[in-house]
């Protein structure tokens, strides 16, 4: 029996694909856009998954295994989609392929645990220059913890950048209409009733914070002999209450944004606003409080009859000029690849092009606490790079190479395979 088991283990080891080691790699002759400084024509040397050297006078070491000739091309940091459901949702209309939400409040659950490394959406997304994303859970209001992941890897452990970058809280809405399941119809509520429900929901959020702090105190006292039963949900909220985790609040309406800012200030929380459809209306407040915004879809229609038609287009520029740090997210999986074009639309409506690129790279990394590893082309940082034939915000630009953690991962994906298949379809007789 031991011989049989050993044989089976050996066979399994040969069948399990192994992750390719990071390459010793150099990119030569391209225009390098480090984001942290001015562009230059030079080289980038990568070793053990890190940027070893980058600059105009950098020479390629003799032992480099892979050399990419980028003459006439451009080298950028890999783009970061700051809020997605990549790896959690495969097909939005098929429930069996969705693992982005659980029932009730689940602040202790991390998105990373549910990420599917073999998702077809991952290679499609990275082929357009996105090398890493934040996958965020939904539901809630305490939805769970968002995870920063690489768009390459056989397992979630290989893909992980930061298992928990922030605790996602879906801010309650002030709703004057609700679905009545007893009559299967929409019921109108008085504003006063809706307001009470809204305030009650916020009070419940405050109760969570208070309970988490009390739990934290009890656990700390346990070292002195007091016993405290472990509660993973309260532990997660306690991390946000201590400032160890960002509180990423999904809110759109101006009222909700103001209330979320006041809530965070009252409870001493590190707030990041996500989605923020009406964030530009509160730009002065957000700038004053130092609250960053991860903007949702720019290529979107107004939601209210009296909203400006170009509100989503101009909001990023308005926020950036007001001094509010911004990043971009697609808030789904299926359109994660179009991230650069969301930012490009904002550029067409007033956002500075350099600010747009920064919001997709170093600026987004700074908001999420990842700038020590990602976001710019500087020695010591992770080698997440893209080589393009033009500005990555331009639809006509082609991505020639995608390098993730020092490895040229290739561009093949379901779209390219389908294109090749149907292009070679024989002509009808």
Secondary structure, DSSP 8 states (H G I E B T S, - for coil): -HHHHHHHHHHHHHHS--------EEEEEEEEE-SSS--EEEEEEEETTEEEEEETT----TT-SEEEE-TT-EEEE-EEEEEE-TTTBS-TT-GGGB-SEESS--TT-BGGGG--TT-HHHHHHHTTTEEEEEE--EESSEEEEEEEEES--SSHHHHEEEEEEEEEEE-----SEEEETTTTEEEE--HHHHHHHHHHHHHHHHHHHHHHHHHHHHHHHGGGT------HHHHHHHHHHTTSSEEEEEE-SHHHHHHHHHHHHHHT--EEEEE-TTGGGGHHHHHHHT-EEEE--SS---SSTTS-TTHHHHHHHHHHHTT--EEE--SSSTTGGGHHHHHHHHHHTT--HHHHHHHHTHHHHHHTT-TTTSSS--TTSB--EEEESS-TTSTT--EEEEEETTEE-----HHHHHHHHHHT-----
